[in-house]
Structure formats: structure tokens, C-alpha cells
């Protein structure tokens, strides 16, 4: 093809791996930062490209993450969560509910939650969700406390939905064994988020009857279905007594339509019956029969 084609062919050569790593590191730092609002479109673009770099489709991922890359990602997430936590503490310690949900606070909090939701996708691809799960666990009670102080305006419900989106990713990691937590922590995170989700979903459903607000809240039906399945998985992995406590509270609750824990209830009944039969002492059935006669 000759000399004229050399510049074109040069552009088709594979990119140097070190250049890819440098691009990734710079992009992850920007994508997890808090730039001025007018740069949000650039930040969203960076987040999309980072996700694409790690996606395995018809081609192999552009970047294979090593320990150095994972360390850099963790550091960026640490800084993001630190800023989120500072904002959360400021809202948690606010003296009035009006100050908690001023326009500026709403926008900032929503921005953090959107970034954290995106970060979960990156951490899942890199298989390093554990620290994030621990962060979210530690912050959960404060997050719910802050969100429960807001009224039911569309803006506040949108923030609640974003918090539920992040929570669903955290609970999925716990429920399906990606991140293993002690029983006490699994029970606690369940007791924090289950009542919040149970009460929030009907509020969101009622608002989305309005076509305009439905577009603002951007409901994803798969989110609720996945979250419900995750709740069931976490409950079924608890000790039988803890399962019974959770199911008793569910059966007595006016919001028992969501999440529907019927599957967990059925499995608990079956397991309990089998356990009673297998763990009974050899003479128990005979004594029971004699007492009945």
C-alpha cells in the first residue's frame, strides 16, 4: 500500500497497555470526583467509558485489572464515600427538617447516590465489593434516618429511590454470597432496610400514577423484583429463630404486599417440620401417641 497508507495503519495498531492504564486511572479519579455541575455531562461520559473498558462483550475487556488498578479504584471509592459521609453527617445532625432538604442539599445528596450506584457496577466487575458493603452497612442507619425526615415530594422520593438502588446492589452481594457477613450484621441490615423499602414502595407507586412524575422517578420494574428475591435469600440464610421473627413481623404488617415473603414463609414451614421430625427423640412419638389416647 506504500508510504501514504502508513499513517492510517499506525492508527490501527493496538494501544500500548500502559497508555490504557493511565487513561483508566485518570478517568476513574474524575468519575468519582465532585466537579462543578456544568461538568456533569463530561463526568457521565467518563463513567460510561470506564464501564465499557471493563465489559466483556464480543471482544475481551480493554483493561484487565491487576492489584494496582484495584487499589486505585478502592482509593477513589474511599474518597467518594468520605465526601458522602461528611454530607450525611451534616444532614443527620441538622436541627430542622427544613434544612435537611433544601434544594442544594437535595441535588448534592442525589449526585452522591448516583455516583455510588455507578461505583457498585465497577466494583462488581472487579470483584472488590466487600469494602463498599461494609461502608454501606455502617452508614445505613444514618441514611434511613435522614431520608425518613423528608416529606413525600417527588424530589425526596427520587432520592429515596436512588438510595434503594444502591441498597439493592449491596443486598445482592450479601444475599448471593459475593460478600459474606456475620449473621448479626446480615440481620441488622435486613431490619434497617426492609421496613424502609416496604413503606417507600407504595409512596413511589402512588406518585408514578402521574405520568410526569413517573418519568422523573424512572422506575425499573426489575429493581423491585430483584430486591424482593434478595430479601428472601437473606432471610432464608438466617437461623430459624431469626427467620421466625422476621416472618412474624411481616405477617402482622399492613404493608405485607411488598416484599412478598411467601416463599420464605413456605420454606421456613417446611424446614421446621422436617427439623422437628429429624431431631425428635426416639421415644417422643410414642409418648405423644399415648398422651393423645
Buried (B, 14 or more C-beta within 10 A) or exposed (E): EEEEEEEEEEEEEEEEEEEBBEBBBEBBBBBBBBEEEEEEEEBEEBBEBBBEBBEEEEEEEBBEBEEEBBEBBBEBBEBBBEBBBEBBEBBBEBEEEEEBBEEEBBEBBBBBBBBBBBBBBBBBBBEBBBBBBBBBBEBBBBBBBBBEBBEEEBBBBBBBBBBBBBBBBBBBBBBEEEBEBEEEBBBBBBBBBBBBBBBBBEBBBEBBEEEEBBEBBEBEEEBBEBBBBBBBBBBBBBEEEBBBEBBEBBEEEEBBEBBEBEBBBEBBEEEEEEEEEEEEEEEEEEEEEEEEE
